[in-house]
Every structure is written in C-alpha cells, then in structure tokens.
Amino acid sequence: MLDSTRPTWDDTWLEVARVIAKRSLCERDQVGAVIVTRDNRIVATGYNGPPSGFKHDGAGCSSWCTRAMYTVNHLYDTSYVPERDYSDCPSLHAEANALSVCDRSVRVGGTIYVTGGMCFPCAKLVANSGLVQVVIDEAARPAEHRNSENSYRFLESCGLTVVTG
C-alpha cells in the first residue's frame, strides 16, 4: 500500500526549486529552477542572479543592480522607471541559469520546474532546450509583469506541456 503522505515528483521537484531559489540575491523576487530527466534525475538547478565572476560580495541586488536601486531603494521617482524592462539588470533568470549549465543531450525529454511565472525570453530558451514539459509554481507570487500566459501559450505551440498551479 502506498503512503498517501509521500509527495509526488512534481511536489518534490518544486520543493527543491523553492530551496534553490533561496540562493538568489534578488530582493524583489527569488526564483528557482530544477531540470530533471524523463526518469526524474536532477540534471541542473538555477536561480535568478548575476553571472559567474560578477562582483557582488554576497550583497543583495539593491547595492549593485541599477533596476533594484530604483525600485527597491526608491532612490528616484519610480514612475519614470520602466517596471517591465530588465535591460539594466545584470542577473540571469533561473531558467537561463539552469539551462546554461547542463548538456542538451541529457535533458532531452525532461521537465523544468520553476517557482515563478516565466518571461518570454526564457520561454524561447526552454522551447529550444529539448525539454518536453514545464511545471510552474505560481502560488507563492504570480508574476503578471512577465506576461506569463503568453509565454505558456508559446511553449504549448512549440509542443511542450505546461502545468501551472
């Protein structure tokens, strides 16, 4: 008889992604991602943060990210800051970080688990990654500013299965 308290694979990998997200230095939104093979073995993890070698000394993003300086520290009138524009943020998203550290041949047919809504640039990366499923946990903090519904429709049009919740 199966133990009804045993978590599903989706619950397991989303919990791992939540723990990985805690590594992020972002003060606005900490997002984690886990990529697993079709037989549920971890291939890679990622979280939103600056690239390797970027000098941050472990400090939160409001001390080194222009976007955060505007929006977290409120140094300037934020009505002039393009809220949806990440062009001045040095960080990569969790999905991009996870995809960049693993071999495509290992992840083909697998799933990516993400703890926040997916933006369109990350959706394009995922669509071309060889993965077949995306599981998104938006319960903690929906990301309307990323227009994730468009990203999910795009992923589905590329043949991927998208599960949100």
VMD Tcl script that draws the C-alpha trace (Angstrom):
set ca {
  {0.00 0.00 0.00}
  {1.33 3.43 -0.94}
  {1.86 6.04 1.74}
  {-0.57 8.87 0.98}
  {1.84 11.37 2.55}
  {4.55 10.60 0.02}
  {4.98 13.67 -2.22}
  {4.52 13.40 -5.98}
  {7.52 14.00 -8.22}
  {6.11 17.41 -9.14}
  {5.78 18.34 -5.46}
  {9.30 17.04 -4.78}
  {11.00 18.97 -7.57}
  {9.05 22.18 -6.87}
  {10.20 21.97 -3.25}
  {13.81 21.57 -4.43}
  {13.33 24.60 -6.70}
  {11.99 26.61 -3.73}
  {15.11 25.78 -1.72}
  {17.39 26.65 -4.66}
  {15.56 30.00 -5.02}
  {16.81 30.99 -1.57}
  {20.33 31.33 -3.04}
  {19.19 34.34 -5.08}
  {20.47 37.77 -4.10}
  {17.44 39.43 -5.68}
  {15.46 41.49 -3.20}
  {12.37 41.68 -5.41}
  {11.76 38.05 -6.33}
  {13.73 34.89 -5.63}
  {13.09 32.26 -8.31}
  {14.48 28.74 -8.55}
  {14.52 26.18 -11.35}
  {15.25 22.46 -11.46}
  {15.71 20.44 -14.63}
  {15.11 16.69 -14.40}
  {15.41 13.86 -16.89}
  {12.41 11.85 -18.06}
  {13.19 9.35 -15.29}
  {13.28 12.01 -12.54}
  {17.00 12.53 -12.05}
  {18.30 16.06 -11.47}
  {20.28 17.44 -14.39}
  {20.71 21.06 -13.26}
  {19.48 23.75 -10.92}
  {19.45 27.51 -11.29}
  {18.27 30.65 -9.57}
  {17.97 34.26 -10.63}
  {21.26 36.01 -10.10}
  {24.29 37.61 -11.69}
  {26.67 35.64 -13.89}
  {29.68 33.83 -12.52}
  {32.51 36.24 -11.76}
  {30.24 39.24 -11.23}
  {31.39 41.13 -8.12}
  {28.59 41.34 -5.57}
  {30.34 40.29 -2.33}
  {27.20 38.43 -1.28}
  {25.22 41.67 -1.01}
  {21.61 41.97 -2.08}
  {20.85 43.35 -5.51}
  {19.93 46.82 -4.28}
  {23.64 47.53 -3.86}
  {24.75 46.55 -7.40}
  {21.72 46.38 -9.75}
  {20.54 49.64 -11.34}
  {16.97 48.39 -11.63}
  {16.89 47.41 -7.95}
  {18.43 50.73 -6.93}
  {15.41 52.42 -8.49}
  {12.69 50.04 -7.39}
  {13.92 48.60 -4.07}
  {15.77 51.58 -2.62}
  {13.33 54.13 -4.08}
  {16.25 56.42 -4.84}
  {14.32 58.07 -7.62}
  {10.72 58.58 -8.60}
  {9.81 55.04 -9.72}
  {7.08 56.34 -12.02}
  {9.87 57.02 -14.52}
  {11.36 53.51 -14.23}
  {10.22 51.04 -16.89}
  {8.86 48.36 -14.48}
  {8.87 45.61 -17.07}
  {12.30 46.34 -18.50}
  {15.15 44.17 -17.26}
  {17.77 45.53 -19.67}
  {19.75 47.23 -16.90}
  {19.71 44.23 -14.52}
  {22.90 42.13 -14.67}
  {21.16 38.97 -13.42}
  {20.02 35.99 -15.43}
  {16.72 34.27 -14.76}
  {16.61 30.90 -13.03}
  {15.63 29.05 -16.21}
  {18.54 30.52 -18.19}
  {20.99 29.71 -15.42}
  {19.81 26.09 -15.20}
  {19.86 25.59 -18.96}
  {23.33 27.10 -19.30}
  {25.00 24.56 -17.01}
  {23.76 21.28 -18.47}
  {24.21 19.28 -21.64}
  {21.22 19.26 -24.00}
  {21.57 15.54 -24.70}
  {20.99 14.74 -21.03}
  {17.88 16.92 -20.61}
  {16.07 15.93 -23.84}
  {12.62 14.65 -22.94}
  {12.83 16.07 -19.43}
  {10.99 18.66 -17.37}
  {11.87 22.04 -15.91}
  {10.30 23.10 -12.61}
  {10.18 26.84 -11.88}
  {8.95 28.73 -8.82}
  {7.62 31.78 -10.64}
  {5.97 32.91 -13.84}
  {8.10 32.56 -16.96}
  {9.02 35.51 -19.17}
  {9.02 35.27 -22.96}
  {12.84 35.28 -23.41}
  {13.11 32.30 -21.02}
  {10.19 30.58 -22.78}
  {12.14 30.78 -26.05}
  {15.17 29.19 -24.39}
  {13.05 26.43 -22.87}
  {11.23 25.81 -26.17}
  {14.58 25.17 -27.85}
  {16.06 23.15 -24.97}
  {14.82 19.64 -25.74}
  {12.61 19.63 -22.66}
  {9.03 18.42 -23.12}
  {7.32 19.72 -20.00}
  {7.29 22.85 -17.87}
  {5.85 22.87 -14.34}
  {5.32 26.31 -12.85}
  {4.54 27.07 -9.21}
  {2.93 30.48 -9.31}
  {1.16 30.08 -5.97}
  {3.79 31.93 -3.96}
  {3.87 35.05 -6.10}
  {2.23 35.38 -9.52}
  {4.29 37.40 -11.97}
  {1.79 39.33 -14.06}
  {4.56 41.73 -15.11}
  {6.18 38.88 -17.06}
  {3.01 38.24 -19.09}
  {3.49 34.54 -18.44}
  {0.25 33.43 -20.09}
  {1.70 34.46 -23.47}
  {4.86 32.51 -22.65}
  {2.83 29.40 -21.80}
  {0.78 29.62 -25.00}
  {4.04 29.96 -26.95}
  {5.54 26.89 -25.22}
  {2.42 24.87 -25.95}
  {2.52 25.97 -29.61}
  {6.06 24.56 -29.68}
  {4.79 21.17 -28.44}
  {5.64 21.42 -24.75}
  {3.21 20.56 -21.97}
  {2.76 23.40 -19.45}
  {1.42 22.73 -15.96}
  {0.71 25.72 -13.72}
  {-0.54 25.89 -10.19}
}
mol new
graphics top color blue
foreach p $ca { graphics top sphere $p radius 0.5 }
foreach p [lrange $ca 0 end-1] q [lrange $ca 1 end] { graphics top cylinder $p $q radius 0.2 }
display resetview
